Amino acid sequence: MNSTKKLICIAFITLLISACNYKKPEPVLEKNNSKNSINVQTYKNEESIIGVYETQSEPNNTGDCKISVEIIKVKDGYFYAFKTKSRKLKGKAVITTNESGEKYITLEGIKWDEYEGDISHEDESDSISDSGTEPKEFEIPVGIDASYTKDTLTIQNYGNAMNSYTKISECDRKYIQLIKK
């Protein structure tokens, strides 16, 4: 029995010694010997809407359309500074995404310049023969929506005969494109 204890003891000591000599493999590190190399880590997160957007001159358009919008972010959300040749406005900007993934920004607090309403749904009784009634006064909408793609804000500036409106009278373009500087 004594010899069995000796064999167990020798086996235990051998296992203990081999366990102490075992080294875990270390991870291989690449060494860069270039002294001019800079490791820049970039993150691909949402594209930033923050910045200054301006209209560009169009070769076929003789009308002056100089508009700029600056979008900034603060902890409460987004804000804008809107400038044309005749007005300077500031307010809250709200960013939304519709169900198809298109992004929109609403510049809150900007009153449209003209709005005659949507006449496509008027009743048949609203005819010239009812001249005894006064024409409807429509409330002028407030807030300008712009679609946002990459670095461009696009505003549909005016409507048509069925839905007549003008959002920004300082510009005679149907679609105002503001491009990020």
Secondary structure, DSSP 8 states (H G I E B T S, - for coil): -HHHHHHHHHHHHHHHHHHHH-------------TT--------------EEEEE---TT--S----EEEEEEETTEEEEEEE-SS-EEEEEEEEEE-TTS-EEEEEEEEE-SEEEEE-TT--TT-SGGGTTS--------EEEEEEEETTEEEEE-B--SSEEEES-TT---SEEEEEE-
